[in-house]
Amino acid sequence: MQKQSLVTIPLKVGDPIFNWLPVETLIRERQQEYYTILAVADKAAESTAFVEFMLRVIQDALNDLIQTKQVREQVTD
């Protein structure tokens, strides 16, 4: 079973689409940036940078999902 992060569990509870998005994978691929952003947010005592980072990750995951779906539809046709 894939380990879920505290970041994505609330997303998956809020909307089932997040069960299909590889958010953890994208975070792992950007691990250095993830920790850098966490440090910036912690130092500033302000979460905006982290929220913006996570929104970019989610947007990228959605774009990947859309691309995959489009390719699958083209192959099926």
Sequence and secondary structure as in RCSB ss.txt:
>XXXX:A:sequence
MQKQSLVTIPLKVGDPIFNWLPVETLIRERQQEYYTILAVADKAAESTAFVEFMLRVIQDALNDLIQTKQVREQV
TD
>XXXX:A:secstr
     TTHHHHHHH GGGGSS HHHHHHHTHHHHHHHHHHHHHHT  HHHHHHHHHHHHHHHHHHHHHHHHHHHH
H 
